[in-house]
Amino acid sequence: MRRGDYIGIDRHNLSSLNPKEKMNCDSCGYLNGPIAYVQAMGAGTEQYGCPIKHARKMKAIHNRHHKFMEYGDGIDYHRNHEALRRDVADLGGDE
């Protein structure tokens, strides 16, 4: 995975922002970019190792969660786990 795909520090170039606003935009980029990068790494790791939905509803889920198997469906898990492992190639890892 490339960090640059998730971390963008460029809004300070906007001429319509004053210095304080530019500083706020940079701060958001430095904070939210790495968080998005770490979340994507975690999502890929979870999909590769344990692609099972949680038993309870979660407040926040990542964008790969919809691919996961239903909680308690052992048959589907064993049938589709290898295919889901191969499906992380879009994250830049090896197939």
N, C-alpha and C positions, 0 to 999 in steps of 0.2 A: 504494500500500500504506500502511496506517495502522500506525505504530509501536506504538500502543496495543493492537493485536491480538496483538502478540508480547511486549511488555514489561509485566510486571505486578509492581508493588511494593505488595503489600497484606497479606502474611502477618504483618507487624509488628503488625497489629491483633488478632491472636489472643491472648486473655488467658491461654491455657495455656502460652505461651512466656515464658521469663525474658528479661531484657534482652540477654544474650549470644546466645541463640538467635534473638531478633528481629533482632539485628545480622547474624547469619549469613544469615538468610533475605533480608534486604535486599541483602546483598552478592551472593547468588546471583541475585536478580532483576536487579540492575544488570549482572551479568556475562552470565548466560545469555539474558536477554531480547534485548539487542542482537545477540548471536551468532545467535540464532534469526531475528531480523529480517534480518540480512545474509545468512544462508543462504537464506532465502526469496527475497530479491532475486536472489541468484546462481542459484537454481534456475529462477526465472522467466526470467532473462536467458538461461540455457543452453537452456531449452525453446524460447524464441523464436529464438535464433540458431543453435544446434547441438544439436538433440535426438537425439543418437546415443549409445548406450551405449558404455562403454569396452571395449576389447579384453580387458583383464584384470579380474579381480574386485577391487573396491575395498572397503576396510574399512568405509567409511561412505558411504552414498548418501542423497540427499535424497528427500523424499516425492513428487517428480514424476518421478523416474528411471524408474519402471515404465512410463511412457507413451512413452518414447523408442524409437527404431528400433534394431534390432540392428546391431552393428558390422559394416561391410562390405556391408550390404544397400542398395546405391545405388538400386535400383528403388523400394523402399518409401520411402526417404528423399525422393526427388523426388515421389512420389505423395502423401505424407502431410504433408510439411513445412508447407505453408500451413495445413492444418487444426490442426496443433499450435500454430502461431503464434497462431491465433485462440483457442485453448483457454487462453490465459493471462489471459483477461478476469476470472476469479475472483480474481486478485491485485489488482484495482483499476485496472488499466491500460486503455488504449483498445483496442477491438477492431479 
